[in-house]
Amino acid sequence: MWRKWGGLGRRLLPDFSERIEHFILTRVPTHVFLNSRQRQHAVTYQAMDVKVLHVIPSISPLRGGPSQAAIEMVGALRTHGVEAEIVTTNDHGPDLLDVPLNQRIEYQHVPVRFFSRFSPSMHAAREFAFSHQLTTWLWHQVRNYDLLHVHAIFSYPSTIAMAIARQKQVPYINRPLGQLCEWSLQQSARKKQTYLQLIERSNLNQSTALHFTSHQEHQETKRLGLKTPGVVLPHGLTLAPAIPNARQRLRQQFNLPADEPIILFLSRLHPKKGLDYLIPALGKLRHYRFTFILAGNGSPEYETEVEALLRQYELSDRTCRAGFVTGEKKDLLLQGSDLFALTSHSENFGVAVLEAMAVGLPVIVTPGIALAAVVAEHQLGLVPRLNAEAISFAIDHCLSHPEQRREMGDRARQLVLAKYTWKQVTAQMQQTYAAIRQQKPLPVFD
């Protein structure tokens, strides 16, 4: 049947949708391993060898935290004895990664197989990340793995991986990346609801488990009535080495006074991130001395909107644009700043928040960010409502109380070391894999 798909990349999306719908809706269901009654009993999990294939549409750095988290997750699993690898496309936003294709290579110290992404001029078709080569490889190779860990939904590589796993009766987990949360489903709502009902709901219902990264994401997804049990496993973190004199070096880099307070935003520039609340909030605090560092990039259209907001609220002269940053440049921003702010409408976790906490930065986050509950419970920063007045008040409080700010940052660092390094998260993930292999109830973690 796959021969029929050879020219698929040259066809229009409606024809593609009909073909993928026909395939996915006519395959054989796999056995559903777990039920609610089983979960009521205490269970021990025997350590065992397991070979896990992680499937994700893209691991381009342009795709943000979830892609980097998948790479780090696989690296950590391999360090702890799990035979894990990644298959993905060569997606790189509007472009393509310059990597070898159709072969296993070492990429950022983990084994990865890249396959060619269909790259038409139409943005929606390109973002769907269709790959005939990936499809063919999965069809022939998926039974060589004990388990698939599929990252994302509403994207061709993830959808087809789950469909093929079901056809070949290989168990799989799905990590939906917050795409089942209410705010996300409201974006392009008709298209997503149609895709969910016709294709993805069946894939999700017949997965062995749904991997949520926060209890908030788990709770939001329950309203959809999916039958699959969920397990909450947070993102882990690889701690960056300390940079000597980071505060001094950061201020020298941007030609700022040695004692200049710095407020950092570090994330993708997208309407979801709430800059239309954060920037007006900062505009109310112009009587304070501070510099706002805006790190990240987005579409040209949205970056133009952000620039207009900065001018409107008279912040252009005290805003430094750092662009997209990685590695030591990113570490320097985090370690040299005084306060981290992310005012998103919705985040199923918030990797950048965790990175800020890890270096001892107090954080200003809004309730839509899953880590906000942790921040509030442990007093690691402040959690204002998503409006400019409340955000401004929270930032004002932090700038006015440097000692309290330091104490919040110290608690944040200690919590990350205790609960969110890859060592802790990987141990929980291994228990989850063992439960699936042994057809036992999924573990429940605090």
Rosetta blueprint (number, residue, H / E / L):
1 M L
2 W H
3 R H
4 K H
5 W H
6 G L
7 G L
8 L H
9 G H
10 R H
11 R L
12 L L
13 L H
14 P H
15 D H
16 F H
17 S H
18 E H
19 R H
20 I H
21 E H
22 H H
23 F H
24 I H
25 L H
26 T L
27 R L
28 V L
29 P L
30 T L
31 H L
32 V L
33 F L
34 L L
35 N L
36 S L
37 R L
38 Q H
39 R H
40 Q H
41 H L
42 A L
43 V L
44 T L
45 Y L
46 Q L
47 A L
48 M L
49 D L
50 V L
51 K E
52 V E
53 L E
54 H E
55 V E
56 I L
57 P L
58 S L
59 I L
60 S L
61 P H
62 L H
63 R H
64 G L
65 G H
66 P H
67 S H
68 Q H
69 A H
70 A H
71 I H
72 E H
73 M H
74 V H
75 G H
76 A H
77 L H
78 R H
79 T H
80 H L
81 G L
82 V L
83 E E
84 A E
85 E E
86 I E
87 V E
88 T E
89 T E
90 N L
91 D E
92 H E
93 G L
94 P L
95 D E
96 L E
97 L L
98 D L
99 V L
100 P L
101 L L
102 N L
103 Q L
104 R E
105 I E
106 E E
107 Y E
108 Q L
109 H L
110 V E
111 P E
112 V E
113 R E
114 F E
115 F E
116 S L
117 R L
118 F L
119 S L
120 P L
121 S L
122 M L
123 H H
124 A H
125 A H
126 R H
127 E H
128 F L
129 A L
130 F L
131 S L
132 H H
133 Q H
134 L H
135 T H
136 T H
137 W H
138 L H
139 W H
140 H H
141 Q H
142 V H
143 R H
144 N H
145 Y L
146 D L
147 L E
148 L E
149 H E
150 V E
151 H E
152 A L
153 I L
154 F L
155 S L
156 Y H
157 P H
158 S H
159 T H
160 I H
161 A H
162 M H
163 A H
164 I H
165 A H
166 R H
167 Q H
168 K H
169 Q L
170 V L
171 P L
172 Y E
173 I E
174 N E
175 R E
176 P L
177 L L
178 G L
179 Q L
180 L L
181 C L
182 E H
183 W H
184 S H
185 L H
186 Q H
187 Q L
188 S L
189 A H
190 R H
191 K H
192 K H
193 Q H
194 T H
195 Y H
196 L H
197 Q H
198 L H
199 I H
200 E H
201 R H
202 S H
203 N H
204 L H
205 N H
206 Q L
207 S L
208 T L
209 A E
210 L E
211 H E
212 F E
213 T L
214 S L
215 H H
216 Q H
217 E H
218 H H
219 Q H
220 E H
221 T H
222 K H
223 R L
224 L L
225 G L
226 L L
227 K L
228 T L
229 P L
230 G E
231 V E
232 V E
233 L L
234 P L
235 H L
236 G L
237 L E
238 T L
239 L L
240 A L
241 P L
242 A L
243 I L
244 P L
245 N L
246 A H
247 R H
248 Q H
249 R H
250 L H
251 R H
252 Q H
253 Q H
254 F L
255 N L
256 L L
257 P L
258 A L
259 D L
260 E L
261 P L
262 I E
263 I E
264 L E
265 F E
266 L E
267 S L
268 R L
269 L E
270 H L
271 P H
272 K H
273 K H
274 G L
275 L H
276 D H
277 Y H
278 L H
279 I H
280 P H
281 A H
282 L H
283 G H
284 K L
285 L L
286 R L
287 H L
288 Y L
289 R L
290 F L
291 T E
292 F E
293 I E
294 L E
295 A E
296 G L
297 N L
298 G E
299 S L
300 P H
301 E H
302 Y H
303 E H
304 T H
305 E H
306 V H
307 E H
308 A H
309 L H
310 L H
311 R H
312 Q H
313 Y L
314 E L
315 L L
316 S H
317 D H
318 R H
319 T E
320 C E
321 R E
322 A E
323 G E
324 F L
325 V L
326 T L
327 G H
328 E H
329 K H
330 K H
331 D H
332 L H
333 L H
334 L H
335 Q H
336 G H
337 S L
338 D L
339 L E
340 F E
341 A E
342 L E
343 T L
344 S L
345 H L
346 S L
347 E E
348 N L
349 F L
350 G L
351 V H
352 A H
353 V H
354 L H
355 E H
356 A H
357 M H
358 A H
359 V L
360 G L
361 L L
362 P L
363 V E
364 I E
365 V E
366 T L
367 P L
368 G L
369 I E
370 A L
371 L L
372 A H
373 A H
374 V H
375 V H
376 A H
377 E H
378 H H
379 Q L
380 L L
381 G E
382 L E
383 V L
384 P L
385 R L
386 L L
387 N L
388 A H
389 E H
390 A H
391 I H
392 S H
393 F H
394 A H
395 I H
396 D H
397 H H
398 C H
399 L H
400 S H
401 H L
402 P H
403 E H
404 Q H
405 R H
406 R H
407 E H
408 M H
409 G H
410 D H
411 R H
412 A H
413 R H
414 Q H
415 L H
416 V H
417 L H
418 A H
419 K H
420 Y L
421 T E
422 W H
423 K H
424 Q H
425 V H
426 T H
427 A H
428 Q H
429 M H
430 Q H
431 Q H
432 T H
433 Y H
434 A H
435 A H
436 I H
437 R H
438 Q L
439 Q L
440 K L
441 P L
442 L L
443 P L
444 V L
445 F L
446 D L
